[in-house]
Amino acid sequence: MTRRHLLARLLSGLAAAALPALAQAERLLGSLKRPASYWRPQLSAAAWAVLFEDDTEPPRSSPLNQEKRAGRYLCAACFQPVFDAAQKYDSGTGWPSFRAALPGAFGLSEDRLLFYVRTEYHCSRCGGHHGHVFDDGPPPTGKRWCNNGLALRFVPAGESLPALRS
């Protein structure tokens, strides 16, 4: 059972006394209100593990690390646009990194899995886990949106974006 599923079960048992926490859990599950299992047949096993079991791909394993063309990055599950390629940079970490996300693309939550607080981000539409945002990025934002390549789909400039999955 993943942390997200355990959290959702615990929060649902708190009922009316926990309405703010339930609202947070609903936000993490995304506006499509689909269980993670809905996405499993539409994704590779590795992408599903990253997006819906909060897994992390090995550093330097994503072909998107070398992607330099103009275009858009989409959530690999629901196809919501999440990053513009103009915001991508080489952070040296081994994962695709961006200075800024598209407005409204992600919801944020605290991640204490490694015994210190990190800011985790999930697709605001389907709830898929993408990565963590750090305050050690380049100007002008000072942010490093460190993303799993498996959670992204790249669409080069000039190509039509696919229809959002529903």
Phi and psi in degrees as a GROMACS rama.xvg file:
@    title "Ramachandran Plot"
@    xaxis  label "Phi"
@    yaxis  label "Psi"
@TYPE xy
-80.2377  164.848  THR-2
-57.9839  -40.2113  ARG-3
-65.9665  -41.98  ARG-4
-67.5447  -41.2215  HIS-5
-62.861  -44.2801  LEU-6
-61.4417  -43.2097  LEU-7
-62.574  -40.1565  ALA-8
-66.9023  -42.9793  ARG-9
-63.6995  -43.7262  LEU-10
-67.0301  -36.1993  LEU-11
-65.9415  -27.9907  SER-12
-74.8899  -14.1941  GLY-13
-83.9493  -12.2887  LEU-14
50.649  -138.267  ALA-15
-61.3779  -30.9866  ALA-16
-67.6504  -17.2031  ALA-17
-115.751  29.6343  ALA-18
-55.7159  -42.1556  LEU-19
-61.3191  -39.7671  PRO-20
-67.5369  -37.347  ALA-21
-64.9396  -37.6215  LEU-22
-62.731  -38.9638  ALA-23
-63.9169  -45.0896  GLN-24
-62.419  -40.5546  ALA-25
-63.1794  -39.8974  GLU-26
-62.0108  -40.8363  ARG-27
-66.6854  -30.8449  LEU-28
-76.7424  -12.6254  LEU-29
88.4932  163.283  GLY-30
-75.131  -12.4717  SER-31
-77.2562  -18.3433  LEU-32
51.8536  50.216  LYS-33
-115.923  142.119  ARG-34
-68.4481  155.651  PRO-35
-55.8625  -33.2133  ALA-36
-62.3023  -22.6216  SER-37
-60.0657  -35.4162  TYR-38
-84.1274  -18.5527  TRP-39
-52.3019  -48.4212  ARG-40
-69.0045  -13.4045  PRO-41
-95.7003  -3.09043  GLN-42
-130.03  157.57  LEU-43
-66.4201  160.392  SER-44
-58.6612  -40.7106  ALA-45
-67.5767  -42.5697  ALA-46
-65.7367  -39.8916  ALA-47
-62.4917  -42.5513  TRP-48
-61.878  -41.0732  ALA-49
-67.4616  -51.0061  VAL-50
-70.8542  -37.1096  LEU-51
-122.844  1.15955  PHE-52
-124.691  10.988  GLU-53
57.8087  31.8346  ASP-54
-74.0107  169.304  ASP-55
-130.327  131.732  THR-56
-74.9689  156.133  GLU-57
-62.2914  143.834  PRO-58
-60.3069  148.828  PRO-59
63.1522  19.3418  ARG-60
-97.5505  -13.5631  SER-61
-90.4454  129.821  SER-62
-63.0198  -19.7028  PRO-63
-68.7604  -15.6482  LEU-64
-59.8264  -33.1697  ASN-65
-93.02  -3.25077  GLN-66
-70.1781  124.028  GLU-67
-123.706  -1.28821  LYS-68
-75.7792  158.559  ARG-69
-69.337  149.934  ALA-70
157.54  -160.249  GLY-71
-126.948  146.757  ARG-72
-106.343  132.534  TYR-73
-114.06  157.243  LEU-74
-64.1036  128.598  CYS-75
-66.9787  -20.3373  ALA-76
-85.1844  -58.4095  ALA-77
-104.815  -5.34197  CYS-78
70.826  16.9727  PHE-79
-69.1733  131.331  GLN-80
-62.8356  132.109  PRO-81
-123.699  -29.7519  VAL-82
-139.151  148.171  PHE-83
-95.9041  137.934  ASP-84
-59.6733  -24.1499  ALA-85
-64.1182  -18.9859  ALA-86
-92.5698  -2.92868  GLN-87
-78.9826  144.351  LYS-88
-150.779  163.967  TYR-89
-89.464  106.396  ASP-90
-85.357  -10.9698  SER-91
79.5878  4.95829  GLY-92
-87.273  -20.0903  THR-93
98.5555  1.03896  GLY-94
-124.163  149.424  TRP-95
-56.3939  130.421  PRO-96
-128.251  147.816  SER-97
-135.841  149.392  PHE-98
-76.1858  -32.1336  ARG-99
-155.456  150.493  ALA-100
-95.6121  162.506  ALA-101
-66.791  145.369  LEU-102
-55.6785  130.765  PRO-103
76.9869  3.45413  GLY-104
-70.6095  -30.6855  ALA-105
-131.611  153.037  PHE-106
-106.505  149.028  GLY-107
-110.051  150.041  LEU-108
-150.556  162.699  SER-109
-82.617  138.658  GLU-110
-121.983  117.134  ASP-111
-113.103  18.976  ARG-112
-59.8352  -36.3058  LEU-113
-95.3325  22.0944  LEU-114
68.3317  15.5846  PHE-115
-144.915  159.869  TYR-116
-84.2659  127.796  VAL-117
-123.982  158.873  ARG-118
-100.412  113.136  THR-119
-94.0326  148.919  GLU-120
-129.473  145.517  TYR-121
-130.045  148.835  HIS-122
-56.2959  129.504  CYS-123
-70.728  -13.1367  SER-124
-96.6565  -50.6909  ARG-125
-107.652  -11.1735  CYS-126
84.9823  3.52453  GLY-127
-64.0992  137.008  GLY-128
-73.3641  129.752  HIS-129
-111.25  -40.6337  HIS-130
168.669  -149.136  GLY-131
-132.766  149.996  HIS-132
-111.321  134.996  VAL-133
-123.752  160.931  PHE-134
-96.4863  31.0955  ASP-135
-119.435  25.9821  ASP-136
-87.8345  176.834  GLY-137
-79.386  165.172  PRO-138
-63.0455  158.289  PRO-139
-87.8269  -12.2913  PRO-140
-86.7331  -29.3454  THR-141
73.1846  8.93295  GLY-142
-105.721  151.231  LYS-143
-127.955  103.245  ARG-144
-85.7065  99.4656  TRP-145
-91.8005  110.358  CYS-146
-114.675  142.313  ASN-147
-71.0535  128.159  ASN-148
-61.448  -33.0327  GLY-149
-65.3351  -19.0451  LEU-150
-87.5231  -0.915706  ALA-151
-118.987  154.129  LEU-152
-129.046  128.361  ARG-153
-95.7068  134.911  PHE-154
-123.843  112.959  VAL-155
-62.2438  150.944  PRO-156
-55.5854  139.678  ALA-157
95.1376  -18.8279  GLY-158
-94.4209  146.536  GLU-159
-71.8677  141.163  SER-160
-73.7178  143.846  LEU-161
-68.8922  157.833  PRO-162
-62.7949  144.054  ALA-163
-60.2931  137.392  LEU-164
-76.0859  146.523  ARG-165
